[in-house]
């Protein structure tokens, strides 16, 4: 007969299996998890923490061990993901002859991966991270795959001048945090809504903050965030550059509505905004602003264009590993073609001497260096800088600054 502790572990594992089997991969996993958490009020904080940890441990295996039984696969995922939950591993591997998973002398991710390869020779790093041979040359591929197993923290960008107030509130609500320059990091799963509701900070990954910091724009100049999404980088630019004339557009009206609401919550000057499909741009774009006459933007209107290009998102998979098991390599080529087409379509709105800030959250060369090279070959552009932004505890982003040639440079 099982002990009460064994019964508790068995019930938790059953819940993990249900969370995985009911997930359709059509929405981010945290939305799926929140739905189930709201429907199961009896889950305590330790329950939720284990369920998230276990599910993400399975996702981080990518396409590895697809035909393996659920219990063994979960044990391998937990083994790689941390040194916690050893009682769960012990329970999962009963009578499976894989007691080596309990060897506490093996502690690094590198050694754990090597240990698995000894016992499962068919296991390859490319099973975890797809199309590894297409990752940018400047990335150490083995170390990058190992980094997938580290749960990233949540990063916050404080409103300008309100860092101290944000720190006081964090201490008041007993949330541990660390600082990297003016960026705030808290553990995944902490309730940061009080900061956001008070307009003290917004969620923004550290690497995204560092990418947005590369934008240099003078007061009075016009910059267009053409793939604004929820507006993280627009918020950063507005927060750090007083007097800038900011324009933001997205294909989805809901994204623009969300962007404007985020600006209001941080008491920032609202940008001009538009709903625009970059694949079918008209000769002129019409931007609106509450209480101000609409603005028409035509050829050469903007001093700078910020393009946070649609991409595979591969640089974020350490934080969102649910995409690893379902990603297809053909998506890289599709992303490359779309990125080049979108960047090409917006360039006529950039004045000579103006700058295009091309950003992706991808690690694939085809989406990054190859797109930039193609843009410079076909359009009148000069590469001012091009590099990957990597942080051990954050996403990986690519940023290129491209200058549109003026007449004497052609």
Residue pairs with C-beta under 8 A, 6 or more apart in sequence:
2 10
5 87
6 91
9 87
9 88
9 91
10 91
12 47
12 50
12 51
12 54
12 88
13 54
13 71
13 74
13 88
13 91
13 92
15 47
15 51
16 50
16 51
16 54
16 55
16 58
16 74
17 70
19 32
19 33
19 36
19 51
19 55
20 55
20 58
22 32
22 36
23 29
23 32
23 55
23 322
24 32
25 322
25 323
25 325
25 326
28 320
28 322
29 55
29 56
29 59
29 320
29 322
33 51
33 52
33 55
37 43
37 48
43 51
48 189
49 189
50 85
50 88
52 188
52 189
53 78
53 81
53 82
53 84
53 85
53 151
54 74
54 77
54 78
54 85
54 88
56 81
56 151
56 321
56 322
57 74
57 77
57 78
57 80
57 81
58 73
58 74
58 77
59 321
59 322
59 324
59 325
60 77
60 80
60 81
60 128
60 148
60 149
60 321
60 324
61 73
61 76
61 77
61 80
61 127
61 128
61 324
61 325
62 127
62 128
62 129
62 130
62 321
62 324
62 325
63 127
63 128
63 130
63 324
63 325
64 123
64 124
64 127
64 128
65 72
65 73
65 76
65 120
65 123
65 127
68 76
71 92
71 93
71 96
72 92
72 93
72 96
72 98
74 88
74 92
75 88
75 89
75 92
75 93
75 96
75 98
75 101
76 101
76 116
78 84
78 85
78 88
78 89
78 92
79 89
79 101
79 112
79 116
80 109
80 112
80 113
80 116
80 149
81 149
81 151
83 104
83 107
86 102
86 104
89 101
89 102
90 102
93 99
93 101
93 102
98 119
100 115
100 119
103 115
106 112
106 115
109 146
109 149
109 150
110 142
110 146
113 125
113 145
113 146
116 123
117 123
125 132
125 141
125 142
125 145
126 132
126 133
128 145
128 148
128 324
129 135
129 144
129 145
129 148
129 317
129 324
130 324
130 327
130 328
130 329
131 329
131 332
131 364
132 141
132 145
134 329
134 332
134 364
134 365
134 366
135 141
135 144
135 363
135 364
135 365
136 363
136 364
136 365
136 368
136 369
136 388
136 398
137 365
138 388
139 363
139 388
139 390
139 396
144 363
144 396
147 318
147 392
148 317
148 318
148 321
148 324
150 318
150 392
150 393
151 188
151 318
151 319
152 188
152 205
152 318
152 319
152 393
152 394
152 395
153 185
153 186
153 187
153 188
153 393
153 394
154 185
154 186
154 187
154 188
154 190
154 192
154 203
155 183
155 184
155 185
155 203
155 204
155 205
155 206
155 208
155 209
155 394
156 166
156 183
156 184
156 185
156 186
156 192
156 195
156 201
156 202
156 203
156 204
157 182
157 183
157 184
157 201
157 202
157 203
157 204
157 209
157 232
157 235
157 236
157 239
158 166
158 182
158 184
158 200
158 201
159 166
159 199
159 200
159 201
159 202
159 239
159 266
159 267
159 268
160 239
160 240
162 199
162 200
162 201
163 182
163 184
165 200
166 184
166 195
166 200
166 201
167 177
167 184
169 194
169 195
169 198
169 200
170 177
170 184
170 186
170 195
173 191
173 194
175 186
175 190
175 191
175 192
176 186
176 187
177 184
177 185
177 186
178 184
178 185
179 185
180 206
183 204
183 206
183 209
184 201
185 206
185 393
186 192
192 201
192 203
195 201
196 202
196 203
196 265
197 265
199 265
199 266
199 267
202 232
202 235
202 262
202 265
202 266
203 232
204 212
204 232
204 235
204 236
205 316
205 319
205 394
205 395
206 391
206 393
206 394
206 395
207 315
207 361
207 389
207 390
207 391
207 394
207 395
207 396
207 397
208 232
208 233
208 236
208 361
208 395
208 397
209 236
210 389
210 391
210 397
211 233
211 359
211 389
211 397
211 399
212 232
212 233
212 236
212 237
212 240
213 236
213 240
214 357
214 385
214 399
214 401
215 223
215 233
215 236
215 237
215 241
215 304
215 306
215 357
216 355
217 223
217 237
217 241
217 244
217 303
217 304
218 244
218 303
219 241
219 242
219 243
219 244
220 243
220 244
220 245
221 244
221 245
221 303
221 304
222 244
222 245
222 247
222 301
222 302
222 303
222 304
223 237
223 244
223 245
223 246
223 247
223 302
223 303
223 304
223 305
223 306
224 247
224 248
224 249
224 297
224 302
224 304
224 305
224 306
224 346
224 349
225 231
225 233
225 234
225 237
225 246
225 247
225 248
225 249
225 271
225 306
225 308
226 249
226 276
226 278
226 305
226 306
226 307
226 342
226 346
227 249
227 250
227 278
227 307
227 308
227 309
227 310
227 342
228 234
228 248
228 249
228 250
228 255
228 256
228 259
228 308
229 250
229 255
229 259
229 308
230 255
230 258
230 259
230 262
231 248
231 255
231 258
231 259
231 262
231 263
233 306
233 308
233 359
234 246
234 248
234 259
234 263
234 271
234 306
235 262
235 263
235 266
235 268
237 244
237 246
237 306
238 244
238 246
238 263
238 268
238 269
238 271
239 266
239 268
245 272
246 269
246 271
246 272
247 271
247 272
247 273
247 274
247 287
247 295
247 297
247 302
248 256
248 259
248 271
248 272
248 273
248 274
249 256
249 273
249 274
249 275
249 276
249 285
249 287
250 256
250 259
250 275
250 276
251 275
251 276
251 277
251 278
252 275
253 275
256 273
256 274
256 275
259 271
259 273
260 270
260 271
260 273
263 269
263 270
263 271
264 270
270 289
270 290
271 289
272 287
272 288
272 289
272 292
272 295
273 287
273 288
273 289
274 285
274 286
274 287
274 288
276 285
278 342
278 345
278 346
279 341
279 342
279 345
281 345
281 346
283 298
283 299
284 296
284 297
284 298
285 296
285 297
285 298
285 349
286 294
286 295
286 296
286 297
287 294
287 295
287 296
287 297
288 294
289 295
297 349
298 349
299 348
299 349
300 348
300 349
300 350
300 351
300 352
300 354
301 349
301 351
302 349
302 350
302 351
302 354
303 351
303 354
303 355
304 350
304 354
304 355
304 356
304 357
305 346
305 347
305 349
305 350
305 354
305 355
305 356
305 357
306 357
306 359
307 342
307 343
307 346
307 356
307 357
307 358
307 359
308 359
308 360
309 339
309 342
309 343
309 358
309 359
309 360
309 367
309 371
310 335
310 338
310 339
310 342
311 335
311 339
311 360
311 361
311 362
311 367
312 327
312 331
312 332
312 335
312 362
312 364
312 367
313 320
313 323
313 361
313 362
314 327
314 361
314 362
314 363
314 364
315 360
315 361
315 362
315 363
315 395
315 396
315 397
315 398
316 361
316 395
316 396
317 323
317 324
318 395
319 395
332 364
332 366
332 367
333 366
335 362
335 364
335 366
335 367
336 366
336 367
336 370
336 371
339 360
339 367
339 371
340 371
340 374
340 375
343 356
343 358
343 371
343 375
344 375
344 378
344 379
346 356
347 356
347 379
347 381
347 404
350 356
350 404
351 404
352 404
352 405
352 406
352 407
353 403
353 404
353 406
354 403
354 404
355 384
355 401
355 402
355 403
355 404
356 375
356 381
356 401
356 402
356 403
356 404
357 399
357 400
357 401
357 402
358 371
358 372
358 375
358 399
358 400
358 401
358 402
359 397
359 398
359 399
359 400
360 367
360 368
360 397
360 398
361 395
361 396
361 397
361 398
362 368
362 398
363 388
363 396
363 398
367 398
368 386
368 388
368 398
368 400
369 386
369 398
372 383
372 386
372 400
372 402
375 381
375 402
376 382
376 383
376 402
379 404
380 404
380 405
380 409
380 410
381 402
381 403
381 404
381 405
382 402
382 403
382 405
382 409
383 400
383 401
383 402
384 401
384 402
384 403
385 399
385 400
385 401
386 398
386 399
386 400
386 401
387 398
387 399
387 400
388 396
388 397
388 398
388 399
389 396
389 397
389 398
389 399
390 396
